[in-house]
Amino acid sequence: MAIQAEARSGTSARVRVQKFGTFLSGMIMPNIGAFIAWGIITALFIEDGYAPVGVLGGFGENADGDPNTGLVGPMITYLLPLLIAYTGGRMVYDVRGGVVGAAATMGVIVGTDIPMFIGAMIMGPLTAYLMKKIDSIWDGKIRPGFEMLVNNFSAGIFAALMALFGLFAVGPVVTLFTDAAGRGVDLLVNTGLLPLTSILIEPAKILFLNNAINYGVLTPLATQESTETGKSLLFLMEANPGPGLGLLLAFAIFGRGMAKASAPGAIIVQFIGGIHEIYFPYVLMKPLMILSVIGGGMVGILTLVITGAGLRSPAAPGSIIAVYAATASDSFVGVTLSVLLAAATSFLIGSVILKTTKSTEDDMAGAAAKMEGLKGKKSSVTGNFSSGTAATDGPIRTIVFACDAGMGSSAMGASVLRNKIKAAGFPDVKVTNSAIANLKDDYDIVVTHQDLAARAEPLTQSATHVAVDNFMGSPRYDEIVELVRASASADGGLDPKNPMPAAVAADADDEAAASGDVLAEQSVILQGRATTQEDAINEAGRLLVDRGAVDTSYVAAMHERERSVPTYMGNFLAIPHGTNAAKDLIKRSAVSIVRYPEGIDWNGKQVKFVVGVAGINNEHLTILSAIARVFSDKEQVAKLDEATTVDEVLALFGKVNA
C-alpha cells in the first residue's frame, strides 16, 4: 500500500508539472508569431543587421537630434510581455481577465530594465484569477442598470492596484530570480557543464515536462540574452531536432518490425514538421535509448558553446525550418553543426544499443499508449503506431461540442450525443456545446467539425479530440459512447455489460416543450422558393428578420459562417446561422424552418430542410434539441417530409419532448 501511495504521489506530481508546463506554453505558443516578427525585424534593421535602418532598428539619431527608438526595443519591452499577460489572463477569465492582466503587467514592465516575460506570466493569470474571485463576491447582487458601471470601475481600480503591486513587489523579485538564473547559466557555460543539462532536458521531454523548463526558464532567459547580444543558444537547447533525428535513423536502419517500418515516416514528421513527440514511443519501447538522445543533446549544446552560435528567437515547433528561420546571421554554420553532430552522436549511440542488446519483438502500439498515459491526453501522432482508438485516464465526465458561434450545429450535435449516452446508461456524463472562442481546457472530450479541429485543439490540449464531418449522424458518436463505457469500466464504477438503466431523468432542456416564442407558425414554410444554397440561406434569414429577431445584417453573417464552415448536418438538414461575432445583431432567440421538397444542392449534399437559427444565451436550445431528435430518427424525418400543414410540423417537434 505504501508503494502504491508513493507511486500515485509521483504520478500526481508529474501531472501537476505537466499541467503547469502546458499552462505556460499556452501563454507563449499563441504569440510565437509575434516573437518571430520581432526576430525578423531585429535581424534586418539593427545596426549589425542585413539592412540596417536607424529609425527601425533603434540606433542613430532622427532629424531632431534625438535617439531613434526603433521597433526592436519597444516590441521586446512592451508588446511581447503584454501579449503574454493578456493571453494568460484570458485563459483564466476570458477577455476581462486578459484586459486586467495586461494592465497590471505594465507595473512589472516599467519597474525593470529587462524583458519581463516571467513577470507577465505571473501577473497576467494572477490578476485575472483574483478579478474572478472579486466578481464572484457581488455576482447576482448588482441592481439592473448598474452592471456595466460596476464591472468597468471594479476592473479599472483592481488593475491599477495590481499594477502598483507588480511595480513594487513582483518586479524586484522577478529581477532577482532572473539575475540569479542568468548567473547560473553563465557558471555552467564558464565551467563547461552546460551540456550536462541534457541529462535533465531529454528525459523531461519524454515525460512531457519540458514545457515547464522551456517556457518557465529557458525562453525568458534566452530572450533577455538575445536582446543584449542578438542571439542565445538557450533557444536551441530543447528545440534541437538533431537528437531525435539520430535516434529515428538508428531505428530505420537497425530496428525491426513496426519500429523499423515506421521510422522513415517519423523522421519527416519530427525533423521537418517539428513534432518531437513522434519519437517518444521509440524510447519508451526501449528505455535504454534515452542514452542516445541525451548524448546527442550534450554534443549539440557543446557545439553551440564552442562555436558561439545561437538563435534570435524561439524555434516553435522544433522543425529544422523554424530553427533556420530563427538563426542569427552569424550562426548558420554553428547551428548546422550543432544539429548534424547531435544527430550523428544520437545515431551512433542508438545503433550500438540496438545492435548489442537483446532483440525483442517491438510493441509500438503499447509504447504509444504508454506515451499517451504520460502525456495525460490523446496524442496527434500516435495514429502512426496504433489503431486510433482514443485513450483516457479515468472516467469521462464532460464532453463539449464546439463550433464557431456555439449556438447552432454544436447544440444539435450535443443533443444527439447526449441522447445516445443517456440511452447507454450514463446520465452523469455532461454533454454541452460552446463557441470555440469560449473553450476552456477542462473537458475530457472535445468534438468539432473537421474544418474547425485545428482551432479547437490549442485551446483544449488536455482533452481527447474527435473531429466529425456530420454533426447529426456521425459514426464517431458510437465510438465516443464506447469510450465512455470503457472509461467507466476501467474506473471500477460500472460493468460495461450491465450499464445503468436507460430510463433516467431528462435534463431541463429536454423536459420542456419547444417554445412557441422561438419557433412560431409564421416562421415555418413548407414550400420554399429558393433553388440555390445562397437563396435558401436568404429565405431562412428573412423569416428571422420578419420576426424581429435579428437585424438585416445578420443574414450576411449567416453567409459568412457558411463560407468558413458548412452547416450541413446530415439527413437532408442544414442549419445556417451567424458567426460568433454577429451575436450582437440578435435581438431575441428565434428559429425558422423552410422545406424544399425537391431538394437543394448544399456543397454536394442534398438538403430538403433549412433551419435558420438565432439564439441568445441558451433560449433556443430547447427547439434545437427537438430538431436534433427529429432528424436523428429517419422515421420522424419521413413524417416531416410528408407533412401537409404547418401545424403538423409544430406538433411533430412538440411531441419529441413529450
N, C-alpha and C positions, 0 to 999 in steps of 0.2 A: 504493500500500500504506500509505503514511504517513497519507493522508487517511482510508482505511478504518479504520486503527487508531485515529485520533483520533475518528472517528465512533462506533466501538464504545466508546471510553473515555467519551465524552459520554453515550451511551445507558446505559452501566453506572452512571455517576454518578447519572443521573436515576432509574434504577430503585432504586438504593440509597436515595436520598432519599425516593422513593415508599414503599418498604418501611418506612423509618423513620417516615414520617408515618402510615402505616397502623397501625404498632405503637402509636404514641402515641394515635391515635384509638381503637384497640382498648381502651386503658385508660380513656379518657374516656367514649366513647359508651354503653357498658352502664350507666354511672352517671349519665346525663343526668337520669333521673327524680329522683334524689336532689338534683341541682342545682336542678331545678325546685321540688322540695319546699322546699328552703332559700329559694329566691326568693319563694315564696308566703308562707311564714312571716315572712320579712323584710318583705314589702310590707304584711302585715296587722298585725303585732304590735309592731313597733318604735315608738319614741316618736313618730315622724312618720308612722306608717303609717295605714292605713284604719281599723283597730280596735285602737289601742294597748293592750296589756296588759303590765304590767311584768314579771310572773312568766314570761311567754312571750317578750317582746321583749328582756328583759335590761336594764331601766332601773328606777330607783327602788329602794326597799328592801322587804324582806319583814317579816313580823311581828316578827322578832328584831332588826330594825335593820340586817341585813346586806344588801349589794347583791344584787339579783336577777341571777342568771347567765343565765337565759332559755335559749332554744333556738338563737338565731341564732349566737352566738359558738361554742358547743361543736360545732355542726354544721359550720361552716366551718373550724374549727381542727382538729377530730379526725375527725369522721365522713367527710367528703369525701376528705381525703388518705388515710385508711386504706382506704377503698373502692377508690381508685385504685391504691394499693400492692398490695392483695390481688388485684385484677384483673390487674395487670401480673405479679405473681408467679405467679399461676395460669396465665397464658398461657405462661410459661416452664417451669413444673414442677408443673402440676396443683395440687391443694389444698395439698399440702405446700409448694410454692413460694409460694402465696398466704399461708399462715399465717406462714412465716418472714419474708416480705417485709413484711407488715403490722406484725409485731412489731418488726422493725428500723427501720421508718419512725417509730416513736414517738421515736426518738433525734433525728431532724431536726425533729420537731414541737415537742418541749419545749425545744429549744435555740434557737428563734427566736420572734419575735413577729408573724410574718406567716403567712398561709395557705401551707402548704408543699406545693403541688401539684408543683412541679418536683422537689423533694426526694423526694416519693412516687414520681414517675415514674422516678427514678434508683434509689432504694433497693429498691423492690419487685422489679423484674426482676433487678437486680444480685444481691441476696441469694438469690433463687431460683436463678439461674444458678450461683452459687458453691456453693449447697447441693447442686445436682445433681451438680456435679463432685466434691464431697466424698463423696457417697453412692457414686459410681462406684468410689471407692478400695477400699471393702470390699464391693462388690456380690458376692454369692455366697460370701463368706468368713465370714459370721456363722454360728455354730453354731445349729442348730434350737432354738427356745425362747427365744432371746435377741434376736430381730429387733425386737420392739416396744420392748424396753428400749433397745437401741442407737439405733433410729430416733428415739424420743422425746427422749432425752437429747442426741443429736447436734444435733437441730433446736433444742432449747432453748438449749444452750450457744452454738451458732453465731449464733442470732438475738440473743442477749444481746450477744455481741461486736460484731455488726453494728450494734446499736442504739447502742453506745458510739462506734463509728466514725462513725455518722451524726451523733451529738451533737457530737463534737469536730472532725470533718473535713469531712463533706459539708455539714452545716447552714451553717457560716460561709461556705463557697464559694458555695452557692446564694444566700444572703442578699446577698453582694456582687454576684453576677450580676443578681439581681432588682432591686437598688437601681440598678445601672448601666443596666439596660434601662428601668426606670421613668424615670430622669433623661433617657434618650434620647428617650422618648416625650414627656415634658414639653417638651424642647427643640424637638421637631418641632411640638408644639402652639403653643408661645410664638412660634416663628418663622413660623408659618403654613405649614409644609412638610408637615404630616401628610397632607393629601390626595394628595401625590405618592407615597405608599406604594402607591396603586392601580396605579402603573406596575409594581410588583413583584407585588402580590397577584393582580390579574386574569389576567395570563399564567400565574402559578403555578397557578391553578385549572384552566386549560385543560390544563396539563401534569400535573395531579394531584399537585402538590407542595404544595398548600395545607394539607394536614393537618399537615405538619411546621411550617409557620408558625403555623397557627391554634392547634393544641394544644400545640405546643412553646413558644410565646412569648405570643401574644395572650390566650388563655384564662387562663393563670396570672396575667398582669399585670392583666387585666380583673377577675378575681375579687378580687385584692388591693385594687384601686381601689374595687370595689363594696362591700367591707367597710368602707372608710373614708368613702366619700361616698354610698353607696346605689345607685350606678349607674356604668356605664362605656360609653363609645362604642366601645371596642375590641371589645366583643362583636359589634358590627354591621359592623365593617369588612370581614369576609369573608362574613358571612351575609346581607347586604343583598340582597333579591330584586329590587330596582329595576333594576340594570343589565341583568340577564338578561331581565327583562320588556320593557324598552325595545327590546332587540335583536330579540326574537321578534316584537314588534308591527311593527317595521320590515319583517321578512321576510313577515309576514302581509299587509301592505298593498302593499309594493313588490317582494317577492320573486317568484319564478317557479317553475313546476314543482313537484316534490316538496317543496321548501323552503316555498313559499307554502301548499301544501295541508296540510302537517303542523304549521306554526307555531301555529295556534289551539289544537290539542290539546296542543302542547308548553307553551303558556302556562299551562294548567291544572296540568300536572304540575309545572312549575317554580314558579309563584307560589303555588299552593295546596298542592301536595304537598311543596314544598321540595326537590325533586331538581334541583339546579342543573346537573348534568352533561347534562341533556336539551338544553341549548343549545350545548354544546361542539362537536358536529358542524357546526353552522351557521358557527361561527367557523373551524373547520378547513377547511371548504369554501371560504370566502372570508376568508383570513387578515387582510385589511385591516380586517375588522370588529372586530378586537381593540381598535381605537381607540374603538369605540362603548362597550364595557363599561369600558374604562379611564376614558374621560370621565365616564360615569355614576357609576363608583365614586368618582372625585375629587369630583364635585359632592355625592354623598351624604355623604361624610366631612366636607366643608366645611360642609354644612348642620348636621351634628351638632355641629361645633365652635362654630359661630355661636350655635345655639340652646341649647347646653349639655345636649342630650338624651343618653340612653343607656339601656341595658338593665340589669336587676338580675342576670341570669344568662344562660348561653349559650342561643341560639336554635337548637335542633337537632331536626329538619332546618331548613334555611333557608326555612321557609314563612312567609308573612305572618301566619298564625295563631300560629305559635310565636314570631314576633317580637313581636306584640302581647301574648302571654301573659307575656313576659319584660320588657316595657317598664315602666320606673319610673313611678310615679304622676304625676310632673310632666313627663313626657317624651313623652306621646302626640302632641302637636302637632309637636314636633321630629322624632320618629321618622317620623311620617306624611309630613312634608315631605321628609325625607331619602329615603324610598322613592320618592315621587312625582317629586321633582326629578331623582333619579338615573335613573328610568325615562324621564322626558321628555328628558333630555340624551342618554341612550343611543339613544333613538328618533330624535332629530333627526340625530345624527352618523351613525347607521346608515342612515337614509333618504337622506341626501346621498351616502353611499358607494354605496348600491345604485342610485341614480338617475344618478350621474355616471360610474361605472366601466363598463367593457365588460361587457355581459351575456353570460354563457356558460351552457350547459346545466348545471344543478346535478347533483351526484353525491352525494346524501345517504348512499347505501349505502357508497360509498367513504370518505366523511368519517367515517361511524360506525365503519367498520373501522379507519380511522386512529386514531380516538379510543380504541378498544379496544387498539390497539397501544401507545399512550401509557400507557394505564391498566395494561396488563400482564395483563388478565383480561377475561372476559366482562362486559359492562355490562347492567344490568337494564333500560335504557331504549332500547337500540338496536333493539329489535324494532319501534319506530316507523318506522325507516328502512330496515331490511334484511329479508332473508328469514328470519332467525332462525338461520342456520347458525352453530354455535359456532366460535370462533376461539381459537387458542392461539399462544404464542410458543415455537417449538421442539418437540421430540418429547415425547409424553406418556409418562410413566414410572409414575405412581401414580394409581390410581383407588380411591376408598373409597365403600362403601355405608354410609349412616348411618341408624339408626333409634333409637327411644327407648332400648331396652335393649342393642342391639348383639349379640343372640345368636340371633335367630330370622329374621325376614323379611330383614334385611340380609345375613345369612350365606348365605341361599339365593339371593338376588339376585346376590350377589357370585359365587357358584359358577356360575350360569347365564352371566353375562357373561364370567367367566374362561374358560369353555369356548369361548365364541364367539370371544374374542380369540386364544386359542391356535389354534383352527381356522383363523383368518385368517392365522396365521403370525407372531404377536407374543408369544412366550413370556416375553420380558423385561419386559413390562408387568405391574406388580404390582397385583392387584385384591384388596382387603381389605375388611373390614367393621368397624364401630365404633359404639359408642353416641355420640349427638350430644354428650353432655356431655364426651366424651373427645377430640373432634376437635381437630386441630392445623392451623394454616394452612400446611401444607406438601404438599398434594395438588394434582395437576393437574386432576382431575375429581372432583366430589362428587355422588353420586347419592342422592336421598332420595325418600321418598313425598311426593306433592304437599302433603299436610297438614302435613309437617314441614319443608318447604323454608325457611320464614321463620325457623325456629330455627337451621338449619344455616348459612345464608348469613353472618350476622355473625361466626361463628367461623372461617370459611374464605373470607375476602374475596379472596384471590389466586387462587382456583380457578374453573374453569368449572362451573356448577351445572346439573344435569339433574334435573328433577322427573318422577316416573313415578306412575301410578296402579295399576300392576300389576308387582310385582317378578319374577314368573315369566316373563312373555312380552311385555314392553313393546316396541313397535316402536322405541322410542328406543334400545334396545340396538344395533340395526343402525346408527343414526346415530353412536353412540359408536365402534363399530368403524371406520366410515368416517373419523371424526375422527382416530382413532389412525393409520389408514393414511395420511391426508393429512399429519399432523404428521411421521410418519416420512419420507415422501417429501420434504416441504419441508426436512427436516434433511439430506437428501442421503444418508441411510443405507439407503434401500430403494426399489426400483422398485415403485410401487403395483400394477402389473400382474403382477408376479412376486414375491410375498411369499415369506417363508421357508416351507419345507415344514411342513405341519400336524403331521407326526409328530414331536413333541417330548416330552421327558421330563416327566412329570406331577409336580405338587407332591406333597409327602409326604402331605398330607391326601387327595389323590386316589388315591394308590397303595394306601393301607391299606384293608382291607375294613371294612365297618361293624362297629363294636364291639358285641359281644353284651352288654357291660356297660351300654351306653347304650340299645340297643333290644333288649328281651327278649321272649320268646314271650308272657308274661303281660301285656305292655303293648300287645298288638295285638288289636283286636276287629273282627270282620267284619260284625257286625250291631248297630250302635249303637241304643240305645233312645231317645235324645233326639229330640224333634220340633221344638225351637226352638234358636236360636243360643245362648241363655243356658244351656240344659240341656246342649248339646253341649260347651260350654267346661267345665261342671262334670264331665261324664263323662270328658273327656280329662284334666282336672286330678286327678280322683280316682285315675286309674291312676298318675299320678306320685306321689301321696301314698301309695298302697298299696305302691309300690316302695320307699318310704322315702327317696325322692329329695328331697322338699320338705316343708316344714311345711304344715299345712292352710290357713293364711292365705295361702299362695302362690296359691291358686285365686282369692281375691278380687283379688289383684294382676293376675291374668290378665284378669279382667273390667274392671278399671281401665284396663289397657292397651288393651283393645278399644274402650272408650268414647272414648279420646283419639285413637287411630289404628287403623282396621280392619286386621285381619291377613289379609284375603283376598288370595291370591297369584295367582289365575288358574288355569285348567284344573281347576276343581272343588276346589281346595285352599285350606284356611285353616290357619294355624299359630299359634294363640293361645299367648301366653307372658306372663310377668310384666313389670312395669315395671323400669326400671333400679334404682329404689330398693328393689326386692324381691329383689335378688340375694343378700342376706344370709339369705333364707329357703330358699335352695337348699343341700341337704346334699351332693349329688353329681349329676353330669350324667345326664339321662335323657330319653327321647323316648317318647311314646305315640302310637299310631295307631288311630283309630276310623273305620270306613267306614259310610256311610249310603246304602245302595243307592237309596233313594227321593229322596235329596237333602234339604237343609235350606236355608231362605231365610237368607242371610247379608248383611243390608243390601242386599237387592235382587239379590244374586248367588246362584246355586245352588252349594252345596258338598256334595260327597259324601265328602270325606276331611278329617278334622280331626286335625291333628298337634300334640299338646301338647309344648312344649319347655321344658326347664330345663337351663341349662348353666353350668358353672364353667370359667373360663378358656376354652380352645378345645377341650375334650374332646369336645363334642357336634358339632363342625363336620364330622367325617367323615360321620356319618349324615345331616346336613343336606345335605351335598354330594351324597350318594347320592339323597336325596329330590328335590333340585333337578333332578338328571339325569333321574330318572324322570318327573317332572311337566312337564319341558320337552319331552318326547317323547310325542306323542299315542298312539303305538302302545303304549308302556310303560304309559300311563295306562289304556288299554283292557284290557291284561293284568291290571293291578291290580284293575280293576273286575270282571273275570271270575274272579278267584282264589277258590277254594273252601276253601282251608286257610290257616292262619297260616304254615305252612312255605313255601307258595308266595310269600307276601308277603315273608318274610325272605329267601328265595332271590333274589327279584327285586331287592331292594336290595343284596344281596351281589354279584350279578353285574354291577351297574352299574360297580363299580370294578375289575372283572377285566381 
